[in-house]
Amino acid sequence: MRANIHPNWNPEAKVTCACGETFTTGSTVPSIRVEICSKCHPFFTGQQKFIDTLGQVDKFYKKTEIAKVKQEERKKVLEARKSRIDDKKKERPTLKDLLMQARKHAPS
C-alpha cells in the first residue's frame, strides 16, 4: 500500500441530525450533519413524515399548474383553428354544387 495517499480516519466522528439526535461513528471527516436519522425516519418510527427541504414539491405543483394552463390555451387555439377551417369550407361550394350550377347554366 502506498504511503500518504489515503485520507485521515476519524474513529470518533460526530453525526448530528436535524431532529437533534447525535451519535458517533468512524469517518474521514470529523463532523457530519444529516437531515434524517434512524430516530426520525418514518421507516423506523412508524409515523409518516413529509420532508421537503428544497421546496421541490411546491416547484412540481407549480410546473403542473403551468402545464395545465398551457394545455387549455393550446386546446382553445386548436379549436379556433378548426372553426376557421370549417367556416372556409362552408363558404366554398362543393364540387356537386358547382356541377349542378353548370347544368343549369349550360345551353340545352
Secondary structure, DSSP 8 states (H G I E B T S, - for coil): --TT-S---EEEEEEEETTS-EEEEEESSSEEEES--TTT-HHHH-S-----SS-HHHHHHHHHHHHHHHHHHHHHHHHHHHHHHHHHHHHS--HHHHHHHHHHHS--
